[in-house]
Amino acid sequence: MSLWLANRGDVVYDMMTQDAGPGYVYQLKHGATSLTEAWDTNPASSQNHCMLGHIEEWLYLGLAGISSAACGFKEIAICPEVVGDLTWVKADHRSMYGKIASQWRRDCDRLTLDVTIPANTTAQVHVPAKDAGSVTESGEPAAKAKGVKFLHMAKDAATYEIGSGTYHFTSQLP
């Protein structure tokens, strides 16, 4: 999780997909059915599952980008990471307000990001993009789309404020 907070989702992705030790794929290839305490699969090492030593949080917070910006998901942040050779991610979270969903697909340098925000909430959506001018929402320039307010461009992402509903963003990746 500390790597994700340091904006190093690329390192988490490399750890996750590495098929040589240490790596999660390496453990799976050697028969592990859950994350083991030790990186290797040597029977002499402890094979107990270590509590909270997993990547699940990064799958939601990093790849799908779903997080709470205010207590109880009244305000939501969607800030997906497009890393490695992944071509799509799909996740949802059931909050007390309803279902929050984030799904993205990469096709070369084009990104499609579908977001669902429940009633009585708002969200800031960070759309990975070369520039704000390349971002559309349901086929219209995002800055002019109904219910979408452009906030700023930073760190290769255009940030928008949206209300409840389902949104279909597209952009050109940096």
PAROBA-287434 format. One record per atom (N, C-alpha, C, O): x, y, z. Coordinates in steps of 0.02 Angstrom, whole numbers, plus 50000, padded with zeros to 5 digits. Example, Ala and Ser with C-alpha at 12.3 -4.5 7.8 and 13.67 -1.06 7.14 Angstrom:
PAROBA-287434
506604971650390
506154977550390
506604983550390
507124983450423
506424988850354
506844994750357
506455000250394
506705005750402
//
This chain:
PAROBA-287434
500414994050000
500005000050000
500435006350000
500255011349969
501005006150034
501445012050036
501705013749967
501795019649951
501825008749925
502045010049857
501505013849819
501655018449781
500875011949828
500325015349794
500285022549817
500195027149776
500355023749883
500325030549909
500895034849882
500835040949877
501445031649865
502025035149837
501975035649761
502475037149728
501385034349733
501275034649660
501715029749623
501975031249569
501815023749652
502215018549620
501795012349608
502015006749623
501205013349581
500775007749562
501125003249511
500974997349507
501585006149472
501955002049424
502374996749459
502434991149433
502644998349517
503044993549555
502584988149585
502754982249583
502004990149611
501524985349637
501314980549581
501284974449591
501174983249523
500984979149465
501544974149448
501404968249436
502164976549446
502724972049431
502784966549483
502904960749466
502694968349547
502704963249601
502144958149591
502254952149601
501574960449573
500994956149567
501074951249509
500874945449515
501354953449454
501374949349394
502024945549383
502074941549336
502514946749424
503164943449415
503094935849426
502844933649477
503324931949378
503264924649384
503884921449413
503904915349421
504394925449427
504984922949463
504954926049533
504694931549542
505224922549583
505204925149651
505574931649658
506074932549623
505374936349700
504734936249736
504174939049692
504274943949657
503604936149695
503034938449657
502424934349672
502474928449691
501834937249662
501204933749675
501084928249624
500864922749641
501244929549560
501154924449509
501624918549523
501434912749513
502224920049547
502694914749566
502384910149619
502434904049613
502064913049669
501754909049722
501194904749693
501144898849710
500794907549649
500244903649619
500514897949577
500254892349579
501054899249539
501344894049497
501614888149538
501694882549513
501764889549601
502034884349645
501514881749695
501694878949746
500874882549680
500344879349718
500034883349774
499594880649809
500234889449786
499934893349840
499204894949822
499054896649765
498774894549870
498064896249859
497874902649894
497324905149886
498344905449933
498264912049963
498974914849971
499464911249965
499014921249985
499664924449995
500024921150054
499734920550108
500634919050043
501014915850097
501404921050136
501504926650113
501634919050195
502004923650238
502684925250208
502914930950211
503004920250179
503654921150147
503564921750072
503084918950044
504014925350039
503964926149966
504104919549929
503834918449875
504514915249958
504664908949924
504134903749941
503694904849982
504174898049909
503694892649922
504044886549952
503794880949948
504614887849983
504984882550017
504574879950075
504354883850117
504444873350078
504044870550133
504324872150202
503964871950252
504984873550206
505284875250270
505094882250293
505134883850352
504874886550246
504664893250263
503934893050287
503564888350272
503744898050324
503054898450347
502584899650288
502704904150248
502074895650282
501584896350228
500924899350254
500414899050220
500944902050315
500354905250344
500194911650304
500634915250282
499554912850296
499334918950263
499444924750310
499214924650367
499794929850287
499914935550332
499344940550326
499164942650271
499074942450382
498504946950384
498694953650354
499224956450369
498274956350313
498344962850281
498954963450236
499134968950216
499264957850219
499834958050174
499614956150105
499874951350076
499144959650078
498854957750013
498804963849968
498954969449988
498604962549908
498554967949858
497844970149845
497724974449803
497364967349881
496664968849868
496514976349872
496154979049830
496794979549922
496674986749929
496914990549868
496584995149844
497494988549841
497764991849781
497314990549721
497254994849678
497004984649717
496554983249660
495974988149658
495784990449604
495694989849716
495144994649719
495385001849716
495145005749675
495875003649760
496105010549763
496555012549705
496505018149680
496985008049684
497455009649631
497185008449562
497075013149524
497075002149545
496865000549476
496175003349459
496105006749408
495675002049501
495005004549487
494945011849509
494535015649481
495345013849558
495355020849580
494775022949624
494645028849630
494425018249656
493845019949698
494065021449769
494355017149802
493925027449792
494065029149862
493565034249888
493225037649850
493525034549954
493075039249987
493435045849998
493985045950026
493135051349976
493435057949986
493125061250047
493365066550069
492595058350075
492275060750136
491975054750171
491855049650141
491865055550234
491625050050276
491035046350244
490535049350225
491105039750238
490555035550215
490405035850141
489855033950120
490865038250100
490775038750028
490235043750008
489915042949956
490115048950049
489665054350029
489985058149971
489645060349924
490635058949974
491025061749919
491515056349898
491845053149940
491565055249833
491945049649806
492505052349762
492435057449729
493055048749762
493595050249715
493695044049671
493735038449695
493725045249606
493875039949558
494515042049523
494535046949486
495055038349537
495715040149511
496075033749488
496525031449523
495875030949431
496155024549410
496875025149386
497085030149357
497255019749398
497945019249373
497945014549313
497705008949316
498215016949258
498305012849198
499035010949197
499465015049180
499185004649215
499875002549223
500024996149184
499574992449165
500674995149173
500904988949142
500574987649075
500424992149037
500454981249063
500134979249000
499394977649010
499084974448968
499114979849067
498394978849078
497994982549025
498154988149007
497474979249000
497054982448950
496364984248977
496004988048945
496174981449035
495524983249065
495514981649139
495864977249163
495084985249174
494954984249245
494214985649257
493934990249227
493904981649301
493204982749318
493114981249392
493294975849415
492834985949429
492724984949501
492124989149524
491944994149493
491814986849578
491294990949609
491324990149684
491614985349711
491034994949717
491004995049790
490284996749811
489995001449784
490024993049857
489344994349882
489404998849943
489584996549997
489265005149935
489285009949990
488585010350021
488115007449995
488525014050076
487865014850107
487395018950062
486795019050073
487665022450012
487255026249965
487065022249903
486615024049866
487415016749892
487295012649833
487945010649799
488485011649826
487875007849741
488445005149704
488865010649672
488615015149638
489525010149684
490025014349651
490405009749604
490645004549626
490455011649541
490795007349493
491305011249453
491205017049436
491855007849437
492375010649395
492605005149348
492794999649370
492595006549284
492815001649235
493195005349180
492945010249152
493795003049165
494165006249111
494435000949063
494554995249081
494535003349001
494814999048948
495295003348908
495155009048890
495885000448895
496395003948855
496455000448788
496504994348784
496445004448735
496545001948668
497065006448636
496915011948612
497695004048636
498275008048614
498315014348657
498435013848717
498225020248627
498275026448665
497595029448683
497555035148704
497065025548675
496385027748692
496155024448757
496265018448766
495845028148800
495575025548862
494825026848864
494585032248846
494455021748886
493745022448899
493655021248973
493875016048999
493325025849008
493215025349079
492465026249093
492185031549081
492155020849118
491445021149136
491395021349212
491695017349248
491005026149237
490955027449308
490215027749327
489825030949292
490035024549382
489355025149410
489415027849481
489785025149522
489045033149494
489045036549558
488325036249586
487855038149552
488235033949649
487565033149676
487225039849693
487545045049698
486565039449702
486155045349719
486405048649783
486665045349828
486315055149786
486475059149845
487225059249861
487415060249919
487635058249810
488365058849819
488655062849761
488315063949710
489275064849769
489645068149715
490315064749709
490525061049753
490655066049654
491305062949643
491765067549605
491545071749565
492405066749618
492925069649576
493225063849538
493455058949567
493215064449472
493475059149428
494105061749395
494105067049363
494635057949403
495285059549373
495355055049312
495465049049318
495275057949253
495305054149191
496015054549163
496235059949142
496385048949162
497055049149132
496995051749060
496615049049020
497385056949045
497325060048980
497955064048962
498305066549006
498075064548897
498625068648872
498485076048887
498925079748907
497855077948877
497635084748892
496875084748900
496545080048879
496615089948931
495895090348945
495485090648880
494915088348879
495775093348827
495425093848763
495275087148731
494845086548688
495645081948751
495545075248721
495005071248757
494845065648737
494725073948811
494245070248852
493535071748829
493335077548821
493155066348819
492445067048803
492035063348855
492285058748888
491405065248861
490935061548904
490325060348861
489985065048839
490175054048850
489615051948807
489635055348739
489115057248711
490245056048711
490325058748644
490385066348639
490555068948586
490255069848694
490315077148694
490965079148729
491205075348772
491255084948713
491835087248751
491655087348826
491145090248845
492065084148867
491885083348938
491755090048973
491305090449015
492125095148955
492045101648987
491355104748973
491135109249009
491015102348920
490355105048902
489785100148915
489205101748902
489945094248941
489445089048952
489005090849012
489235093849061
488385088949008
487905090349061
488105086649125
488235080649124
488115090249181
488275087249245
489015086049258
489205082849307
489435088749213
490165087749218
490495094549222
490395098849179
490895095549275
491245101949283
491995100749283
492255097049325
492355103749236
493075103149233
493385106949292
493205112749304
493845103749328
494175106949385
494895108949368
495085114749377
495295104149344
495995105749327
496325099849292
496055094249289
496905101249265
497325096249233
497965095749274
498305100749285
498135089649297
498745088549336
498955081249332
498525076849329
499605080049333
499875073249334
499575068749281
499355063249296
499545071049220
499285067149164
498565064849174
498385059349151
498155068849208
497445067349216
497045073749219
497245078749249
496465073549186
495995079049189
495495077449244
495225071849246
495375082149289
494935080949346
494275084549336
494255090449319
493725080749348
493045083349339
492645081949402
492765077049437
492165086349415
491685085249469
491035083049437
490795086049389
490755077649463
490125075049436
489645073349493
489845072449550
489005072949476
488505070849524
488325063549512
488685060049477
487785061449542
487585054449535
487395052849462
487175057249426
487495046649442
487335044449375
487875040149347
488355038249381
487805038549283
488305034449247
488615038749193
488255042149156
489265038549189
489645042849143
490095038449100
490345033349123
490205040549039
490625036848991
491145041748964
491015045448916
491735041548995
492285046048975
492745042348925
492835036348929
493015046048878
493545043548834
494095048848833
493965054748841
494715046448823
495265051248821
495845048348780
495865042348766
496305052648763
496925050448732
497435050248788
497535055148823
497765044448796
498255043648850
498895047348834
499065048348776
499245049548887
499885053048876
500405048548843
500965050648831
//
